[in-house]
Each structure stands twice: as C-alpha cells, then as structure tokens.
Amino acid sequence: MEILRKQFLSHVGQTSDSPLMIEVARAEGIYFYAPDGKRYVDLIAGVSVSNVGHGNPAVVEAVCAQARDYMHIMVYGEMIERPQVRYATAIASLLPAPLESIYFVNSGAEAVEGALKLAKRHTHRTEIISFQNAYHGSTHGSMSVMGGETFVGAYRPLLPDTRKLRYNRFEDLTQITERTACVLVEPVQGESGVNPPAPGFLEALRQRCTETGALLIFDEIQTGFGRTGAMFALQRYGVTPDIVCLAKALGGGMPLGAFVSSNAIMSGLQSDPPLGHITTFGGHPVCCAAGLAALNYIQEHDLATQAEPKGALFEALLRDHPAVREIRRSGLLLAVELGSSERLFRAMALLKEAGYLSDWFLFCDTAFRISPPLTITEEQIRECCADIRTQVLDQL
C-alpha cells in the first residue's frame, strides 16, 4: 500500500496539496471500501455522478455487453451507432420541445464549451453572460464564465466580452441586451452552496432572453437525472431554455457529457464552416450504453420522485442540531451550513474518520455537501444522520 501511495503522489497529477489519500478497493450501492475493509458512505456520489449507486448491476451488464459488441469505431462522422442513437432518442423524449437534438461530448466542461460556441454561431453575437458564484468547468472557455476570481485570476486573459450578473437579482436582468449571444445559468446554483432560484427569477430570465433574442442556456450538469426531485430541474421550475448542458449522471458512472438544443439551432454546426464542433470520443458507445441503462433504472425505480422526500428526511434529521446554522436544499442536493470555515474543515476530518465522504463547495467553504446516490434508503438516511450528529456535529 505504501508503494502505491508514493506512486500516486509522484505520478498522478494532483489538484491540491492535501489529497484525502483513501485507497478505493471496491464500491457497491452507497458504499465504497478501502483495501483493509473499512467502509465509507459516499455522501456525494462522485459529485452527483453515481445517481443509481456504485456497481449497479444493470449498468455493469450494459457496459460489458456493449464492450463485447464493439467499443470505439468513429463516434462522430457518418457512422450510425445504436447505443448513441437509442440514448439520444430517450433523452429527447423526456425533454420539452424543442429540445430534441443531442450532441454528445466527454464532460460537463466540454458541454458548456459546445453550448457557448453554438450560441455564438446561431446569434452571430459575442457577449456571454453568466452569474457570480457559478461553476461551469475548468477549461479556458468554461472558466471564463465561472463566477469567482479566486479560481480564474491566475489564468487570464480568458474569453473577452463576458459579463457576470448577480443570481436571483431581478434588477440585473436589464443588462441582457440585443448584443448578448447567450445567458448561462445553473437553475440551482451548486458550488455557491446550493442556492435555488427565487420565485419567478428563472421565468423573468427566460422572458428577458426572449425579448432580446439571446439564447438561454441551462447548466443541468449537477441537477440533471433526478437530483432535484424531477428528471431535470427545468421541469421542476417550468422553464424551457434554448440549450441545456448535461453530464455527471448522464453516463451512469462513465464519462459522458452533452449539450441539447433544437434541430434548427443545432444545424448551425453543420455548415459555414462544416465540422463546427467535433469530438473523438464524445458519445462513446460504451458510455452511451451505460447512460441509457442508468436512465432506465431511474425511471423504473422512480428515483427522481423519491429524491424530494429523501432530501427532506435528511433536512429534518439534521436541521435542529445546534451546530447547524442552516440547510439549503433542492431535492437530494443539500448544503449543511456550519457558519465558519474552521468548523467546516473540522467536520470534514471527523466525517472521514467516521467513514463518510463529503466535501465543501468551491464558493462556500462554510458548508458540507450531501448528494448521495438516489438509491439511498430511508433506513440508510436515518443511520447516516445519527452518525453525523453524534460523531461529527456533537464534536464541533
């Protein structure tokens, strides 16, 4: 084990100077296990990726079956690949019109990049508007619309002609004008510490974009596939964007992203110039097979509808503890507010010691995240909350 730890630090690119250093041997359901047998509860599901649980048999079988048939041929070009077509058709059937054309990529950041390009191509405008404390990815383009200087300052210059508004501030919407190509928004802000939209805000944003001819882009990368209590948050809030970005749970645990729009808008990538957006691995058949199996599982087991009462149970069992200042929630996506970064980092250490994996938010270092697999049971929620209260919150 010690050799592996040294190789990890020497040869795997690190993103911080304090990695968790937990070796994963296997995972099943809401749990993963270290080589010594210690069990951890995954309270974040790979940051809302593993919505159907780890090692879901339906997903594993779909991966194995597709791998036996074929893996990479040529994803984008002239090839018709059944897993990709079937999954695109299934997604389109669940989204409101005119969201009918799915362009598969590899990740959420790539989905955002494609959506921004598509909006500029369709409108022939250049201004891109996003919101403060938003997170849309770490590539240069997606970073340009990220709402926090801490993470972007070292990489400037980024994309020009971008503007950031304040989320849930109706008066800021007047800054969307006839020169705006698109407005990119998370229907529920995730990395700011789970901030749902104020009543009427998304509707007002949709109306302003319609009035000015700007395209409205929803980043549903974290909220999609049942997380907020509906299959997509846009359904929960009753607002249809022009483009929606998907990833994380889209692949059922495999790497997959997508941006979705109407055929009329998406056709802009086909000519003047042709090959307006291309990808080598986007829509990989194994990833699409896994994603379709996961989507079918969510529907067959009604996991999206269950997310709201399960999230409400977490909230009810934790909110009255004196260490908890507030719980912000949308479905089974929660931020447990502790009031200070010192208390938060102490809680993170206690969670790890107690066998729980959580994390904090990029733009909120005073709260920890709860977004477990949607398959978590009521009994497991009660067990988790009892442990969190006694082994973590009582110790703060």
Secondary structure by P-SEA (a helix, b strand, c coil): caaaaaaaacccccccccccccccccccccccccccccccccccccccccccccccaaaaaaaaaaaaaccccccccccccaaaaaaaaaaaaaccccccbbbbcccaaaaaaaaaaaaaaaacccbbbbbccccccccaaaaaacccccccccccccccbbbbbbcccccccccccccccbbbbccccccccccccccaaaaaaaaaaaaacbbbbbccccccccccccccccccccccccbbbbcccccccccccbbbbcccccccccccccccccccccccaaaaaaaaaaaaaaaaaccccaaaaaaaaaaaacccccccccccccccccccccccaaaaaaaaaaaaaabbbbbbbcccccbbbbbccccccaaaaaaaaaaaaacccccc
